Amino acid sequence: MKSFIKHKLTNVIIFSFIASCSFGQKFNLDDLLIVYKLDSNSLYTFSTERHFDLVHINEDNWIISFTYQSNIDSNISFIRTFPKDHSDKVFLYYYFNDEVDYKAFKDSLKVKKFHSLRNYEMFPNSPNMSDYREGYVKRNLELELSKTNYGKRRRSLLLYKRVN
């Protein structure tokens, strides 16, 4: 009986460790919509609980931006801006490399009823570089998914308030 309990306890500990390491390696669309609305203190808490470290703060005359990096996967990071004029001109840039995640974002956008605005290629005649972008909108939010074949950051998502 003791060995059975010990075996069960070991399995629970291993499962908990694996779950804690895998939780938060990436953000899904719901997470990003939450991140977009958070104040800087809540953003810090939300991000660190999901294994993202604050790695850089940048300030200029118009905004303060916070850069977070996944401490599990160095290819995943995001930048969240806070305008100094307290306007709603907030931007969220999310960087990742996984094509599966890219497709998952596209599927989530359909489920959340974002409407396609435009699709375009940045370098249509270049054999060595491609940069494809897809724009979506829902009410006052605009979102752009992009993928490239060059640079460290191969996939990105940009979320901001739409200006009419």
Chimera marker file (.cmm) of the C-alpha trace (Angstrom):
<marker_set name="trace">
<marker id="1" x="0.000" y="0.000" z="0.000" r="1" g="1" b="0" radius="0.5"/>
<marker id="2" x="2.835" y="2.412" z="0.863" r="1" g="1" b="0" radius="0.5"/>
<marker id="3" x="4.521" y="1.811" z="-2.492" r="1" g="1" b="0" radius="0.5"/>
<marker id="4" x="1.211" y="2.449" z="-4.299" r="1" g="1" b="0" radius="0.5"/>
<marker id="5" x="0.764" y="5.790" z="-2.505" r="1" g="1" b="0" radius="0.5"/>
<marker id="6" x="4.404" y="6.669" z="-3.106" r="1" g="1" b="0" radius="0.5"/>
<marker id="7" x="4.003" y="5.832" z="-6.812" r="1" g="1" b="0" radius="0.5"/>
<marker id="8" x="0.815" y="7.949" z="-7.068" r="1" g="1" b="0" radius="0.5"/>
<marker id="9" x="2.469" y="10.860" z="-5.253" r="1" g="1" b="0" radius="0.5"/>
<marker id="10" x="5.477" y="10.685" z="-7.574" r="1" g="1" b="0" radius="0.5"/>
<marker id="11" x="3.177" y="10.747" z="-10.616" r="1" g="1" b="0" radius="0.5"/>
<marker id="12" x="1.301" y="13.757" z="-9.238" r="1" g="1" b="0" radius="0.5"/>
<marker id="13" x="4.564" y="15.625" z="-8.609" r="1" g="1" b="0" radius="0.5"/>
<marker id="14" x="5.877" y="14.835" z="-12.101" r="1" g="1" b="0" radius="0.5"/>
<marker id="15" x="2.581" y="15.828" z="-13.733" r="1" g="1" b="0" radius="0.5"/>
<marker id="16" x="2.501" y="19.084" z="-11.744" r="1" g="1" b="0" radius="0.5"/>
<marker id="17" x="6.051" y="19.900" z="-12.778" r="1" g="1" b="0" radius="0.5"/>
<marker id="18" x="5.310" y="19.235" z="-16.459" r="1" g="1" b="0" radius="0.5"/>
<marker id="19" x="2.109" y="21.271" z="-16.291" r="1" g="1" b="0" radius="0.5"/>
<marker id="20" x="3.864" y="24.195" z="-14.617" r="1" g="1" b="0" radius="0.5"/>
<marker id="21" x="6.606" y="24.179" z="-17.256" r="1" g="1" b="0" radius="0.5"/>
<marker id="22" x="4.239" y="23.983" z="-20.178" r="1" g="1" b="0" radius="0.5"/>
<marker id="23" x="1.663" y="26.472" z="-18.879" r="1" g="1" b="0" radius="0.5"/>
<marker id="24" x="2.161" y="29.837" z="-20.389" r="1" g="1" b="0" radius="0.5"/>
<marker id="25" x="4.746" y="29.036" z="-23.009" r="1" g="1" b="0" radius="0.5"/>
<marker id="26" x="2.517" y="30.733" z="-25.538" r="1" g="1" b="0" radius="0.5"/>
<marker id="27" x="-0.476" y="33.006" z="-25.574" r="1" g="1" b="0" radius="0.5"/>
<marker id="28" x="-3.659" y="32.206" z="-27.421" r="1" g="1" b="0" radius="0.5"/>
<marker id="29" x="-6.027" y="34.846" z="-28.788" r="1" g="1" b="0" radius="0.5"/>
<marker id="30" x="-8.031" y="35.023" z="-25.555" r="1" g="1" b="0" radius="0.5"/>
<marker id="31" x="-4.826" y="35.677" z="-23.585" r="1" g="1" b="0" radius="0.5"/>
<marker id="32" x="-3.814" y="38.448" z="-25.983" r="1" g="1" b="0" radius="0.5"/>
<marker id="33" x="-7.207" y="40.118" z="-25.731" r="1" g="1" b="0" radius="0.5"/>
<marker id="34" x="-6.737" y="40.129" z="-21.946" r="1" g="1" b="0" radius="0.5"/>
<marker id="35" x="-3.152" y="41.448" z="-22.187" r="1" g="1" b="0" radius="0.5"/>
<marker id="36" x="-4.387" y="44.248" z="-24.437" r="1" g="1" b="0" radius="0.5"/>
<marker id="37" x="-6.721" y="45.558" z="-21.709" r="1" g="1" b="0" radius="0.5"/>
<marker id="38" x="-4.474" y="45.248" z="-18.634" r="1" g="1" b="0" radius="0.5"/>
<marker id="39" x="-2.766" y="48.066" z="-16.763" r="1" g="1" b="0" radius="0.5"/>
<marker id="40" x="1.006" y="47.754" z="-16.305" r="1" g="1" b="0" radius="0.5"/>
<marker id="41" x="0.872" y="46.160" z="-12.830" r="1" g="1" b="0" radius="0.5"/>
<marker id="42" x="-1.734" y="43.589" z="-13.830" r="1" g="1" b="0" radius="0.5"/>
<marker id="43" x="0.213" y="42.930" z="-17.026" r="1" g="1" b="0" radius="0.5"/>
<marker id="44" x="3.320" y="42.130" z="-15.000" r="1" g="1" b="0" radius="0.5"/>
<marker id="45" x="1.437" y="39.685" z="-12.766" r="1" g="1" b="0" radius="0.5"/>
<marker id="46" x="-0.411" y="38.034" z="-15.661" r="1" g="1" b="0" radius="0.5"/>
<marker id="47" x="2.803" y="37.640" z="-17.658" r="1" g="1" b="0" radius="0.5"/>
<marker id="48" x="5.042" y="36.320" z="-14.891" r="1" g="1" b="0" radius="0.5"/>
<marker id="49" x="2.419" y="33.744" z="-13.929" r="1" g="1" b="0" radius="0.5"/>
<marker id="50" x="2.675" y="32.491" z="-17.518" r="1" g="1" b="0" radius="0.5"/>
<marker id="51" x="6.486" y="32.331" z="-17.550" r="1" g="1" b="0" radius="0.5"/>
<marker id="52" x="7.170" y="35.606" z="-19.336" r="1" g="1" b="0" radius="0.5"/>
<marker id="53" x="9.903" y="37.880" z="-17.967" r="1" g="1" b="0" radius="0.5"/>
<marker id="54" x="9.929" y="41.649" z="-18.284" r="1" g="1" b="0" radius="0.5"/>
<marker id="55" x="13.133" y="42.254" z="-20.251" r="1" g="1" b="0" radius="0.5"/>
<marker id="56" x="12.902" y="45.859" z="-21.394" r="1" g="1" b="0" radius="0.5"/>
<marker id="57" x="11.073" y="49.098" z="-20.692" r="1" g="1" b="0" radius="0.5"/>
<marker id="58" x="11.260" y="51.854" z="-23.258" r="1" g="1" b="0" radius="0.5"/>
<marker id="59" x="9.958" y="55.379" z="-22.812" r="1" g="1" b="0" radius="0.5"/>
<marker id="60" x="9.738" y="58.246" z="-25.251" r="1" g="1" b="0" radius="0.5"/>
<marker id="61" x="7.643" y="61.412" z="-25.468" r="1" g="1" b="0" radius="0.5"/>
<marker id="62" x="4.454" y="59.536" z="-26.397" r="1" g="1" b="0" radius="0.5"/>
<marker id="63" x="4.499" y="56.008" z="-24.969" r="1" g="1" b="0" radius="0.5"/>
<marker id="64" x="5.962" y="53.621" z="-22.451" r="1" g="1" b="0" radius="0.5"/>
<marker id="65" x="6.451" y="50.124" z="-23.847" r="1" g="1" b="0" radius="0.5"/>
<marker id="66" x="7.088" y="46.920" z="-21.936" r="1" g="1" b="0" radius="0.5"/>
<marker id="67" x="8.803" y="43.972" z="-23.625" r="1" g="1" b="0" radius="0.5"/>
<marker id="68" x="8.234" y="40.496" z="-22.211" r="1" g="1" b="0" radius="0.5"/>
<marker id="69" x="10.132" y="37.367" z="-23.237" r="1" g="1" b="0" radius="0.5"/>
<marker id="70" x="9.062" y="33.774" z="-22.649" r="1" g="1" b="0" radius="0.5"/>
<marker id="71" x="11.544" y="32.199" z="-20.271" r="1" g="1" b="0" radius="0.5"/>
<marker id="72" x="10.771" y="28.808" z="-21.818" r="1" g="1" b="0" radius="0.5"/>
<marker id="73" x="10.973" y="29.626" z="-25.547" r="1" g="1" b="0" radius="0.5"/>
<marker id="74" x="13.191" y="32.528" z="-26.650" r="1" g="1" b="0" radius="0.5"/>
<marker id="75" x="11.296" y="32.793" z="-29.948" r="1" g="1" b="0" radius="0.5"/>
<marker id="76" x="8.171" y="34.018" z="-28.156" r="1" g="1" b="0" radius="0.5"/>
<marker id="77" x="7.900" y="37.588" z="-26.901" r="1" g="1" b="0" radius="0.5"/>
<marker id="78" x="5.529" y="40.510" z="-26.855" r="1" g="1" b="0" radius="0.5"/>
<marker id="79" x="5.532" y="44.287" z="-26.543" r="1" g="1" b="0" radius="0.5"/>
<marker id="80" x="2.661" y="46.171" z="-24.944" r="1" g="1" b="0" radius="0.5"/>
<marker id="81" x="2.489" y="49.963" z="-25.225" r="1" g="1" b="0" radius="0.5"/>
<marker id="82" x="0.908" y="52.482" z="-22.852" r="1" g="1" b="0" radius="0.5"/>
<marker id="83" x="0.284" y="55.968" z="-24.262" r="1" g="1" b="0" radius="0.5"/>
<marker id="84" x="1.318" y="58.838" z="-22.007" r="1" g="1" b="0" radius="0.5"/>
<marker id="85" x="-1.688" y="60.932" z="-23.005" r="1" g="1" b="0" radius="0.5"/>
<marker id="86" x="-4.020" y="58.263" z="-21.529" r="1" g="1" b="0" radius="0.5"/>
<marker id="87" x="-5.677" y="57.811" z="-24.898" r="1" g="1" b="0" radius="0.5"/>
<marker id="88" x="-6.770" y="54.444" z="-26.139" r="1" g="1" b="0" radius="0.5"/>
<marker id="89" x="-3.890" y="54.246" z="-28.651" r="1" g="1" b="0" radius="0.5"/>
<marker id="90" x="-2.615" y="50.963" z="-27.243" r="1" g="1" b="0" radius="0.5"/>
<marker id="91" x="-0.598" y="48.504" z="-29.330" r="1" g="1" b="0" radius="0.5"/>
<marker id="92" x="0.232" y="44.878" z="-28.651" r="1" g="1" b="0" radius="0.5"/>
<marker id="93" x="2.902" y="43.114" z="-30.718" r="1" g="1" b="0" radius="0.5"/>
<marker id="94" x="3.182" y="39.341" z="-30.219" r="1" g="1" b="0" radius="0.5"/>
<marker id="95" x="6.066" y="37.424" z="-31.848" r="1" g="1" b="0" radius="0.5"/>
<marker id="96" x="6.287" y="33.667" z="-32.362" r="1" g="1" b="0" radius="0.5"/>
<marker id="97" x="7.640" y="31.184" z="-34.923" r="1" g="1" b="0" radius="0.5"/>
<marker id="98" x="5.202" y="28.277" z="-34.991" r="1" g="1" b="0" radius="0.5"/>
<marker id="99" x="3.025" y="27.783" z="-38.082" r="1" g="1" b="0" radius="0.5"/>
<marker id="100" x="0.609" y="25.667" z="-36.013" r="1" g="1" b="0" radius="0.5"/>
<marker id="101" x="0.079" y="28.649" z="-33.697" r="1" g="1" b="0" radius="0.5"/>
<marker id="102" x="-0.424" y="30.889" z="-36.729" r="1" g="1" b="0" radius="0.5"/>
<marker id="103" x="-3.199" y="28.618" z="-37.988" r="1" g="1" b="0" radius="0.5"/>
<marker id="104" x="-4.695" y="28.425" z="-34.478" r="1" g="1" b="0" radius="0.5"/>
<marker id="105" x="-4.870" y="32.246" z="-34.378" r="1" g="1" b="0" radius="0.5"/>
<marker id="106" x="-6.638" y="32.270" z="-37.756" r="1" g="1" b="0" radius="0.5"/>
<marker id="107" x="-9.154" y="29.688" z="-36.514" r="1" g="1" b="0" radius="0.5"/>
<marker id="108" x="-9.721" y="31.649" z="-33.290" r="1" g="1" b="0" radius="0.5"/>
<marker id="109" x="-10.344" y="34.819" z="-35.269" r="1" g="1" b="0" radius="0.5"/>
<marker id="110" x="-13.129" y="33.070" z="-37.176" r="1" g="1" b="0" radius="0.5"/>
<marker id="111" x="-14.668" y="31.720" z="-33.971" r="1" g="1" b="0" radius="0.5"/>
<marker id="112" x="-14.533" y="35.188" z="-32.372" r="1" g="1" b="0" radius="0.5"/>
<marker id="113" x="-16.162" y="36.632" z="-35.507" r="1" g="1" b="0" radius="0.5"/>
<marker id="114" x="-13.308" y="38.876" z="-36.630" r="1" g="1" b="0" radius="0.5"/>
<marker id="115" x="-13.837" y="39.851" z="-40.260" r="1" g="1" b="0" radius="0.5"/>
<marker id="116" x="-11.113" y="39.718" z="-42.879" r="1" g="1" b="0" radius="0.5"/>
<marker id="117" x="-10.090" y="43.171" z="-44.131" r="1" g="1" b="0" radius="0.5"/>
<marker id="118" x="-7.191" y="42.643" z="-46.442" r="1" g="1" b="0" radius="0.5"/>
<marker id="119" x="-4.381" y="40.261" z="-47.373" r="1" g="1" b="0" radius="0.5"/>
<marker id="120" x="-1.211" y="41.371" z="-49.065" r="1" g="1" b="0" radius="0.5"/>
<marker id="121" x="2.372" y="40.425" z="-49.732" r="1" g="1" b="0" radius="0.5"/>
<marker id="122" x="5.105" y="42.949" z="-48.969" r="1" g="1" b="0" radius="0.5"/>
<marker id="123" x="7.771" y="41.699" z="-51.412" r="1" g="1" b="0" radius="0.5"/>
<marker id="124" x="5.810" y="39.951" z="-54.186" r="1" g="1" b="0" radius="0.5"/>
<marker id="125" x="8.682" y="39.967" z="-56.705" r="1" g="1" b="0" radius="0.5"/>
<marker id="126" x="11.543" y="39.032" z="-54.403" r="1" g="1" b="0" radius="0.5"/>
<marker id="127" x="12.701" y="35.392" z="-54.639" r="1" g="1" b="0" radius="0.5"/>
<marker id="128" x="14.545" y="35.532" z="-51.298" r="1" g="1" b="0" radius="0.5"/>
<marker id="129" x="12.101" y="37.411" z="-49.099" r="1" g="1" b="0" radius="0.5"/>
<marker id="130" x="8.419" y="36.989" z="-48.475" r="1" g="1" b="0" radius="0.5"/>
<marker id="131" x="6.247" y="38.866" z="-46.027" r="1" g="1" b="0" radius="0.5"/>
<marker id="132" x="2.565" y="37.977" z="-46.046" r="1" g="1" b="0" radius="0.5"/>
<marker id="133" x="0.037" y="39.922" z="-43.950" r="1" g="1" b="0" radius="0.5"/>
<marker id="134" x="-3.605" y="39.356" z="-43.127" r="1" g="1" b="0" radius="0.5"/>
<marker id="135" x="-5.787" y="42.060" z="-41.596" r="1" g="1" b="0" radius="0.5"/>
<marker id="136" x="-8.893" y="41.451" z="-39.473" r="1" g="1" b="0" radius="0.5"/>
<marker id="137" x="-11.383" y="43.678" z="-37.676" r="1" g="1" b="0" radius="0.5"/>
<marker id="138" x="-14.077" y="43.328" z="-35.034" r="1" g="1" b="0" radius="0.5"/>
<marker id="139" x="-15.946" y="46.423" z="-33.849" r="1" g="1" b="0" radius="0.5"/>
<marker id="140" x="-13.161" y="48.827" z="-32.828" r="1" g="1" b="0" radius="0.5"/>
<marker id="141" x="-10.273" y="46.314" z="-32.739" r="1" g="1" b="0" radius="0.5"/>
<marker id="142" x="-7.977" y="45.677" z="-35.667" r="1" g="1" b="0" radius="0.5"/>
<marker id="143" x="-5.565" y="42.759" z="-35.819" r="1" g="1" b="0" radius="0.5"/>
<marker id="144" x="-2.823" y="41.895" z="-38.282" r="1" g="1" b="0" radius="0.5"/>
<marker id="145" x="-1.217" y="38.470" z="-38.630" r="1" g="1" b="0" radius="0.5"/>
<marker id="146" x="2.026" y="38.280" z="-40.569" r="1" g="1" b="0" radius="0.5"/>
<marker id="147" x="4.534" y="35.637" z="-41.570" r="1" g="1" b="0" radius="0.5"/>
<marker id="148" x="7.926" y="35.966" z="-43.187" r="1" g="1" b="0" radius="0.5"/>
<marker id="149" x="10.718" y="33.701" z="-44.372" r="1" g="1" b="0" radius="0.5"/>
<marker id="150" x="13.542" y="35.869" z="-43.002" r="1" g="1" b="0" radius="0.5"/>
<marker id="151" x="14.747" y="37.145" z="-39.630" r="1" g="1" b="0" radius="0.5"/>
<marker id="152" x="14.456" y="35.691" z="-36.150" r="1" g="1" b="0" radius="0.5"/>
<marker id="153" x="10.765" y="36.476" z="-35.732" r="1" g="1" b="0" radius="0.5"/>
<marker id="154" x="8.914" y="34.553" z="-38.444" r="1" g="1" b="0" radius="0.5"/>
<marker id="155" x="5.342" y="35.105" z="-37.229" r="1" g="1" b="0" radius="0.5"/>
<marker id="156" x="3.687" y="38.047" z="-35.526" r="1" g="1" b="0" radius="0.5"/>
<marker id="157" x="0.361" y="39.395" z="-34.406" r="1" g="1" b="0" radius="0.5"/>
<marker id="158" x="-0.385" y="43.095" z="-34.007" r="1" g="1" b="0" radius="0.5"/>
<marker id="159" x="-3.479" y="44.244" z="-32.104" r="1" g="1" b="0" radius="0.5"/>
<marker id="160" x="-4.653" y="47.862" z="-31.877" r="1" g="1" b="0" radius="0.5"/>
<marker id="161" x="-7.733" y="50.056" z="-31.763" r="1" g="1" b="0" radius="0.5"/>
<marker id="162" x="-9.217" y="50.859" z="-35.120" r="1" g="1" b="0" radius="0.5"/>
<marker id="163" x="-9.303" y="54.491" z="-36.223" r="1" g="1" b="0" radius="0.5"/>
<marker id="164" x="-12.236" y="55.252" z="-38.516" r="1" g="1" b="0" radius="0.5"/>
<link id1="1" id2="2" r="1" g="1" b="0" radius="0.2"/>
<link id1="2" id2="3" r="1" g="1" b="0" radius="0.2"/>
<link id1="3" id2="4" r="1" g="1" b="0" radius="0.2"/>
<link id1="4" id2="5" r="1" g="1" b="0" radius="0.2"/>
<link id1="5" id2="6" r="1" g="1" b="0" radius="0.2"/>
<link id1="6" id2="7" r="1" g="1" b="0" radius="0.2"/>
<link id1="7" id2="8" r="1" g="1" b="0" radius="0.2"/>
<link id1="8" id2="9" r="1" g="1" b="0" radius="0.2"/>
<link id1="9" id2="10" r="1" g="1" b="0" radius="0.2"/>
<link id1="10" id2="11" r="1" g="1" b="0" radius="0.2"/>
<link id1="11" id2="12" r="1" g="1" b="0" radius="0.2"/>
<link id1="12" id2="13" r="1" g="1" b="0" radius="0.2"/>
<link id1="13" id2="14" r="1" g="1" b="0" radius="0.2"/>
<link id1="14" id2="15" r="1" g="1" b="0" radius="0.2"/>
<link id1="15" id2="16" r="1" g="1" b="0" radius="0.2"/>
<link id1="16" id2="17" r="1" g="1" b="0" radius="0.2"/>
<link id1="17" id2="18" r="1" g="1" b="0" radius="0.2"/>
<link id1="18" id2="19" r="1" g="1" b="0" radius="0.2"/>
<link id1="19" id2="20" r="1" g="1" b="0" radius="0.2"/>
<link id1="20" id2="21" r="1" g="1" b="0" radius="0.2"/>
<link id1="21" id2="22" r="1" g="1" b="0" radius="0.2"/>
<link id1="22" id2="23" r="1" g="1" b="0" radius="0.2"/>
<link id1="23" id2="24" r="1" g="1" b="0" radius="0.2"/>
<link id1="24" id2="25" r="1" g="1" b="0" radius="0.2"/>
<link id1="25" id2="26" r="1" g="1" b="0" radius="0.2"/>
<link id1="26" id2="27" r="1" g="1" b="0" radius="0.2"/>
<link id1="27" id2="28" r="1" g="1" b="0" radius="0.2"/>
<link id1="28" id2="29" r="1" g="1" b="0" radius="0.2"/>
<link id1="29" id2="30" r="1" g="1" b="0" radius="0.2"/>
<link id1="30" id2="31" r="1" g="1" b="0" radius="0.2"/>
<link id1="31" id2="32" r="1" g="1" b="0" radius="0.2"/>
<link id1="32" id2="33" r="1" g="1" b="0" radius="0.2"/>
<link id1="33" id2="34" r="1" g="1" b="0" radius="0.2"/>
<link id1="34" id2="35" r="1" g="1" b="0" radius="0.2"/>
<link id1="35" id2="36" r="1" g="1" b="0" radius="0.2"/>
<link id1="36" id2="37" r="1" g="1" b="0" radius="0.2"/>
<link id1="37" id2="38" r="1" g="1" b="0" radius="0.2"/>
<link id1="38" id2="39" r="1" g="1" b="0" radius="0.2"/>
<link id1="39" id2="40" r="1" g="1" b="0" radius="0.2"/>
<link id1="40" id2="41" r="1" g="1" b="0" radius="0.2"/>
<link id1="41" id2="42" r="1" g="1" b="0" radius="0.2"/>
<link id1="42" id2="43" r="1" g="1" b="0" radius="0.2"/>
<link id1="43" id2="44" r="1" g="1" b="0" radius="0.2"/>
<link id1="44" id2="45" r="1" g="1" b="0" radius="0.2"/>
<link id1="45" id2="46" r="1" g="1" b="0" radius="0.2"/>
<link id1="46" id2="47" r="1" g="1" b="0" radius="0.2"/>
<link id1="47" id2="48" r="1" g="1" b="0" radius="0.2"/>
<link id1="48" id2="49" r="1" g="1" b="0" radius="0.2"/>
<link id1="49" id2="50" r="1" g="1" b="0" radius="0.2"/>
<link id1="50" id2="51" r="1" g="1" b="0" radius="0.2"/>
<link id1="51" id2="52" r="1" g="1" b="0" radius="0.2"/>
<link id1="52" id2="53" r="1" g="1" b="0" radius="0.2"/>
<link id1="53" id2="54" r="1" g="1" b="0" radius="0.2"/>
<link id1="54" id2="55" r="1" g="1" b="0" radius="0.2"/>
<link id1="55" id2="56" r="1" g="1" b="0" radius="0.2"/>
<link id1="56" id2="57" r="1" g="1" b="0" radius="0.2"/>
<link id1="57" id2="58" r="1" g="1" b="0" radius="0.2"/>
<link id1="58" id2="59" r="1" g="1" b="0" radius="0.2"/>
<link id1="59" id2="60" r="1" g="1" b="0" radius="0.2"/>
<link id1="60" id2="61" r="1" g="1" b="0" radius="0.2"/>
<link id1="61" id2="62" r="1" g="1" b="0" radius="0.2"/>
<link id1="62" id2="63" r="1" g="1" b="0" radius="0.2"/>
<link id1="63" id2="64" r="1" g="1" b="0" radius="0.2"/>
<link id1="64" id2="65" r="1" g="1" b="0" radius="0.2"/>
<link id1="65" id2="66" r="1" g="1" b="0" radius="0.2"/>
<link id1="66" id2="67" r="1" g="1" b="0" radius="0.2"/>
<link id1="67" id2="68" r="1" g="1" b="0" radius="0.2"/>
<link id1="68" id2="69" r="1" g="1" b="0" radius="0.2"/>
<link id1="69" id2="70" r="1" g="1" b="0" radius="0.2"/>
<link id1="70" id2="71" r="1" g="1" b="0" radius="0.2"/>
<link id1="71" id2="72" r="1" g="1" b="0" radius="0.2"/>
<link id1="72" id2="73" r="1" g="1" b="0" radius="0.2"/>
<link id1="73" id2="74" r="1" g="1" b="0" radius="0.2"/>
<link id1="74" id2="75" r="1" g="1" b="0" radius="0.2"/>
<link id1="75" id2="76" r="1" g="1" b="0" radius="0.2"/>
<link id1="76" id2="77" r="1" g="1" b="0" radius="0.2"/>
<link id1="77" id2="78" r="1" g="1" b="0" radius="0.2"/>
<link id1="78" id2="79" r="1" g="1" b="0" radius="0.2"/>
<link id1="79" id2="80" r="1" g="1" b="0" radius="0.2"/>
<link id1="80" id2="81" r="1" g="1" b="0" radius="0.2"/>
<link id1="81" id2="82" r="1" g="1" b="0" radius="0.2"/>
<link id1="82" id2="83" r="1" g="1" b="0" radius="0.2"/>
<link id1="83" id2="84" r="1" g="1" b="0" radius="0.2"/>
<link id1="84" id2="85" r="1" g="1" b="0" radius="0.2"/>
<link id1="85" id2="86" r="1" g="1" b="0" radius="0.2"/>
<link id1="86" id2="87" r="1" g="1" b="0" radius="0.2"/>
<link id1="87" id2="88" r="1" g="1" b="0" radius="0.2"/>
<link id1="88" id2="89" r="1" g="1" b="0" radius="0.2"/>
<link id1="89" id2="90" r="1" g="1" b="0" radius="0.2"/>
<link id1="90" id2="91" r="1" g="1" b="0" radius="0.2"/>
<link id1="91" id2="92" r="1" g="1" b="0" radius="0.2"/>
<link id1="92" id2="93" r="1" g="1" b="0" radius="0.2"/>
<link id1="93" id2="94" r="1" g="1" b="0" radius="0.2"/>
<link id1="94" id2="95" r="1" g="1" b="0" radius="0.2"/>
<link id1="95" id2="96" r="1" g="1" b="0" radius="0.2"/>
<link id1="96" id2="97" r="1" g="1" b="0" radius="0.2"/>
<link id1="97" id2="98" r="1" g="1" b="0" radius="0.2"/>
<link id1="98" id2="99" r="1" g="1" b="0" radius="0.2"/>
<link id1="99" id2="100" r="1" g="1" b="0" radius="0.2"/>
<link id1="100" id2="101" r="1" g="1" b="0" radius="0.2"/>
<link id1="101" id2="102" r="1" g="1" b="0" radius="0.2"/>
<link id1="102" id2="103" r="1" g="1" b="0" radius="0.2"/>
<link id1="103" id2="104" r="1" g="1" b="0" radius="0.2"/>
<link id1="104" id2="105" r="1" g="1" b="0" radius="0.2"/>
<link id1="105" id2="106" r="1" g="1" b="0" radius="0.2"/>
<link id1="106" id2="107" r="1" g="1" b="0" radius="0.2"/>
<link id1="107" id2="108" r="1" g="1" b="0" radius="0.2"/>
<link id1="108" id2="109" r="1" g="1" b="0" radius="0.2"/>
<link id1="109" id2="110" r="1" g="1" b="0" radius="0.2"/>
<link id1="110" id2="111" r="1" g="1" b="0" radius="0.2"/>
<link id1="111" id2="112" r="1" g="1" b="0" radius="0.2"/>
<link id1="112" id2="113" r="1" g="1" b="0" radius="0.2"/>
<link id1="113" id2="114" r="1" g="1" b="0" radius="0.2"/>
<link id1="114" id2="115" r="1" g="1" b="0" radius="0.2"/>
<link id1="115" id2="116" r="1" g="1" b="0" radius="0.2"/>
<link id1="116" id2="117" r="1" g="1" b="0" radius="0.2"/>
<link id1="117" id2="118" r="1" g="1" b="0" radius="0.2"/>
<link id1="118" id2="119" r="1" g="1" b="0" radius="0.2"/>
<link id1="119" id2="120" r="1" g="1" b="0" radius="0.2"/>
<link id1="120" id2="121" r="1" g="1" b="0" radius="0.2"/>
<link id1="121" id2="122" r="1" g="1" b="0" radius="0.2"/>
<link id1="122" id2="123" r="1" g="1" b="0" radius="0.2"/>
<link id1="123" id2="124" r="1" g="1" b="0" radius="0.2"/>
<link id1="124" id2="125" r="1" g="1" b="0" radius="0.2"/>
<link id1="125" id2="126" r="1" g="1" b="0" radius="0.2"/>
<link id1="126" id2="127" r="1" g="1" b="0" radius="0.2"/>
<link id1="127" id2="128" r="1" g="1" b="0" radius="0.2"/>
<link id1="128" id2="129" r="1" g="1" b="0" radius="0.2"/>
<link id1="129" id2="130" r="1" g="1" b="0" radius="0.2"/>
<link id1="130" id2="131" r="1" g="1" b="0" radius="0.2"/>
<link id1="131" id2="132" r="1" g="1" b="0" radius="0.2"/>
<link id1="132" id2="133" r="1" g="1" b="0" radius="0.2"/>
<link id1="133" id2="134" r="1" g="1" b="0" radius="0.2"/>
<link id1="134" id2="135" r="1" g="1" b="0" radius="0.2"/>
<link id1="135" id2="136" r="1" g="1" b="0" radius="0.2"/>
<link id1="136" id2="137" r="1" g="1" b="0" radius="0.2"/>
<link id1="137" id2="138" r="1" g="1" b="0" radius="0.2"/>
<link id1="138" id2="139" r="1" g="1" b="0" radius="0.2"/>
<link id1="139" id2="140" r="1" g="1" b="0" radius="0.2"/>
<link id1="140" id2="141" r="1" g="1" b="0" radius="0.2"/>
<link id1="141" id2="142" r="1" g="1" b="0" radius="0.2"/>
<link id1="142" id2="143" r="1" g="1" b="0" radius="0.2"/>
<link id1="143" id2="144" r="1" g="1" b="0" radius="0.2"/>
<link id1="144" id2="145" r="1" g="1" b="0" radius="0.2"/>
<link id1="145" id2="146" r="1" g="1" b="0" radius="0.2"/>
<link id1="146" id2="147" r="1" g="1" b="0" radius="0.2"/>
<link id1="147" id2="148" r="1" g="1" b="0" radius="0.2"/>
<link id1="148" id2="149" r="1" g="1" b="0" radius="0.2"/>
<link id1="149" id2="150" r="1" g="1" b="0" radius="0.2"/>
<link id1="150" id2="151" r="1" g="1" b="0" radius="0.2"/>
<link id1="151" id2="152" r="1" g="1" b="0" radius="0.2"/>
<link id1="152" id2="153" r="1" g="1" b="0" radius="0.2"/>
<link id1="153" id2="154" r="1" g="1" b="0" radius="0.2"/>
<link id1="154" id2="155" r="1" g="1" b="0" radius="0.2"/>
<link id1="155" id2="156" r="1" g="1" b="0" radius="0.2"/>
<link id1="156" id2="157" r="1" g="1" b="0" radius="0.2"/>
<link id1="157" id2="158" r="1" g="1" b="0" radius="0.2"/>
<link id1="158" id2="159" r="1" g="1" b="0" radius="0.2"/>
<link id1="159" id2="160" r="1" g="1" b="0" radius="0.2"/>
<link id1="160" id2="161" r="1" g="1" b="0" radius="0.2"/>
<link id1="161" id2="162" r="1" g="1" b="0" radius="0.2"/>
<link id1="162" id2="163" r="1" g="1" b="0" radius="0.2"/>
<link id1="163" id2="164" r="1" g="1" b="0" radius="0.2"/>
</marker_set>
